[in-house]
Amino acid sequence: MTRTPRPAFGTFVFFTAALGLATYFTFAAVQGDFGLFRRAEIVAEADALQKQLTHVQQEVSRMENLTQRLSDNFLDLDLLDEQARSVLGMIRADEIVIR
């Protein structure tokens, strides 16, 4: 009778360890702290922050324009009138208030 050779136990352990390591590194590459999913989250957060930065810069520009228009060097009488009436709650004699 001829006996068929069986694979050695060491070969089984080697391939099991290799499969385990491959699984671990694949999981880490996809789900880890520096993985693909985390990168997608960072890109989405960067886009949201960029939009917020643009909005804040526009708001700052608007405020700088209003501040410059109320300065001593450049006095916009219409803006001054609007601001004074909104703060004091007053109207002119020729205006009609609708509530």
Secondary structure by P-SEA (a helix, b strand, c coil): cbbbbcccaaaaaaaaaaaaaaaaaaaaaccccccaaaaaaaaaaaaaaaaaaaaaaaaaaaaaaaaaaaccccccaaaaaaaaaaaaccccccccccc
